[in-house]
């Protein structure tokens, strides 16, 4: 905004009026400064937070040792504890728990009466179901509508992950007296199940079958997740025991 021009007849002192520009005040300047200050404050906060959250090998080892002491059944792979392998799925870790949970969900979805229990988190999953939910009545033949379930079980057994392997032990129940069972017997059905799984592509070393004293006509499936170099336990062989 400019001051008024002097009239032609005005005196010299009045004729030399100063011309000044009036800059209007912007009310948004304070808001911009406030937002900029807040942004810088948040930036500094996250930089400090990131610096404090950097893990060291000593902290990881101390945390792992504390977990193993507090939860004896929760096994931590030395590769995780020592920081030598940070991406592989490991038996006994959260990754392994998720893998076994996925296997259990297959049976819980396909067979409503199946009882699924995580016996040892990340290590051992147990599935209980009636034999007639897998086999045709009075037959060793597997039910055709269970083929999709068996295919997914085989895929889980065949799934090769670094540093671990999944094993299945299928146990069919016999009476507590171990007397003669009505045909077809559990031994014949166990053999048929093993042949079906291996014929579908399951690794031979990953499948074990047997019979056990328990509820006649029941099936117990034990899925065990082991480290790749961990030996499988020896199983007893005898009448009425696992075979």
RANOR-V657780 format. One record per residue. N is the residue number from 0. RES is the residue in one small letter. D_LAST is the distance of its C-alpha to the last C-alpha in Angstrom with 2 decimals. Layout:
N|RES|D_LAST ; N|RES|D_LAST
//
This chain:
0|x|102.93 ; 1|x|106.32 ; 2|x|109.44 ; 3|x|112.61 ; 4|x|114.90 ; 5|x|118.38 ; 6|x|121.39 ; 7|x|123.84 ; 8|x|126.55 ; 9|x|124.49 ; 10|x|125.42 ; 11|x|123.69 ; 12|x|121.60 ; 13|x|120.47 ; 14|x|119.87 ; 15|x|117.26 ; 16|x|114.58 ; 17|x|111.05 ; 18|x|108.55 ; 19|x|105.13 ; 20|x|101.80 ; 21|x|100.01 ; 22|x|96.17 ; 23|x|94.47 ; 24|x|91.76 ; 25|x|88.11 ; 26|x|86.23 ; 27|x|82.82 ; 28|x|83.17 ; 29|x|81.96 ; 30|x|78.82 ; 31|x|77.94 ; 32|x|78.41 ; 33|x|76.23 ; 34|x|73.38 ; 35|x|73.61 ; 36|x|73.45 ; 37|x|70.40 ; 38|x|68.64 ; 39|x|69.39 ; 40|x|68.15 ; 41|x|64.81 ; 42|x|64.49 ; 43|x|65.00 ; 44|x|62.51 ; 45|x|59.68 ; 46|x|60.51 ; 47|x|60.23 ; 48|x|57.00 ; 49|x|55.39 ; 50|x|56.55 ; 51|x|55.04 ; 52|x|51.63 ; 53|x|51.00 ; 54|x|47.80 ; 55|x|47.87 ; 56|x|45.07 ; 57|x|45.96 ; 58|x|45.73 ; 59|x|42.33 ; 60|x|40.94 ; 61|x|42.50 ; 62|x|41.08 ; 63|x|37.54 ; 64|x|37.78 ; 65|x|39.02 ; 66|x|36.15 ; 67|x|33.53 ; 68|x|35.42 ; 69|x|35.81 ; 70|x|32.31 ; 71|x|29.76 ; 72|x|26.80 ; 73|x|28.60 ; 74|x|27.84 ; 75|x|30.64 ; 76|x|30.14 ; 77|x|32.66 ; 78|x|34.03 ; 79|x|35.21 ; 80|x|36.51 ; 81|x|38.41 ; 82|x|39.64 ; 83|x|38.48 ; 84|x|36.67 ; 85|x|37.89 ; 86|x|36.57 ; 87|x|32.87 ; 88|x|30.39 ; 89|x|28.52 ; 90|x|25.40 ; 91|x|26.75 ; 92|x|30.10 ; 93|x|31.84 ; 94|x|30.92 ; 95|x|27.19 ; 96|x|27.72 ; 97|x|29.52 ; 98|x|26.85 ; 99|x|24.09 ; 100|x|26.73 ; 101|x|27.27 ; 102|x|23.67 ; 103|x|23.90 ; 104|x|27.22 ; 105|x|25.81 ; 106|x|23.91 ; 107|x|26.74 ; 108|x|29.19 ; 109|x|27.44 ; 110|x|25.95 ; 111|x|28.29 ; 112|x|26.02 ; 113|x|23.25 ; 114|x|23.04 ; 115|x|22.91 ; 116|x|22.91 ; 117|x|23.37 ; 118|x|21.58 ; 119|x|22.91 ; 120|x|25.71 ; 121|x|25.09 ; 122|x|21.63 ; 123|x|19.17 ; 124|x|19.62 ; 125|x|17.91 ; 126|x|18.53 ; 127|x|18.24 ; 128|x|19.46 ; 129|x|19.63 ; 130|x|17.64 ; 131|x|21.10 ; 132|x|22.10 ; 133|x|19.82 ; 134|x|19.94 ; 135|x|23.04 ; 136|x|23.64 ; 137|x|22.26 ; 138|x|20.86 ; 139|x|17.93 ; 140|x|20.47 ; 141|x|20.51 ; 142|x|23.74 ; 143|x|26.35 ; 144|x|27.61 ; 145|x|24.35 ; 146|x|24.68 ; 147|x|26.73 ; 148|x|24.20 ; 149|x|21.41 ; 150|x|24.00 ; 151|x|24.71 ; 152|x|21.10 ; 153|x|20.89 ; 154|x|24.22 ; 155|x|23.01 ; 156|x|20.05 ; 157|x|22.55 ; 158|x|25.28 ; 159|x|26.15 ; 160|x|27.96 ; 161|x|29.45 ; 162|x|27.51 ; 163|x|24.31 ; 164|x|21.20 ; 165|x|19.14 ; 166|x|15.34 ; 167|x|13.37 ; 168|x|10.03 ; 169|x|9.94 ; 170|x|8.65 ; 171|x|10.31 ; 172|x|11.94 ; 173|x|12.78 ; 174|x|15.82 ; 175|x|16.33 ; 176|x|17.08 ; 177|x|13.94 ; 178|x|16.58 ; 179|x|16.84 ; 180|x|16.60 ; 181|x|19.30 ; 182|x|18.85 ; 183|x|17.43 ; 184|x|14.21 ; 185|x|11.49 ; 186|x|9.20 ; 187|x|12.33 ; 188|x|13.10 ; 189|x|9.92 ; 190|x|10.64 ; 191|x|14.23 ; 192|x|13.82 ; 193|x|12.22 ; 194|x|15.03 ; 195|x|17.56 ; 196|x|16.93 ; 197|x|16.97 ; 198|x|19.82 ; 199|x|21.65 ; 200|x|21.67 ; 201|x|18.81 ; 202|x|18.09 ; 203|x|15.09 ; 204|x|14.28 ; 205|x|14.61 ; 206|x|11.83 ; 207|x|8.10 ; 208|x|6.39 ; 209|x|4.18 ; 210|x|6.30 ; 211|x|8.45 ; 212|x|11.85 ; 213|x|14.54 ; 214|x|16.93 ; 215|x|16.40 ; 216|x|16.88 ; 217|x|16.04 ; 218|x|14.18 ; 219|x|13.60 ; 220|x|13.90 ; 221|x|14.02 ; 222|x|16.40 ; 223|x|16.97 ; 224|x|20.10 ; 225|x|20.30 ; 226|x|23.20 ; 227|x|23.26 ; 228|x|23.27 ; 229|x|20.74 ; 230|x|17.64 ; 231|x|14.16 ; 232|x|12.77 ; 233|x|10.46 ; 234|x|7.21 ; 235|x|6.89 ; 236|x|5.13 ; 237|x|7.04 ; 238|x|8.58 ; 239|x|8.66 ; 240|x|6.36 ; 241|x|3.77 ; 242|x|0.00
//
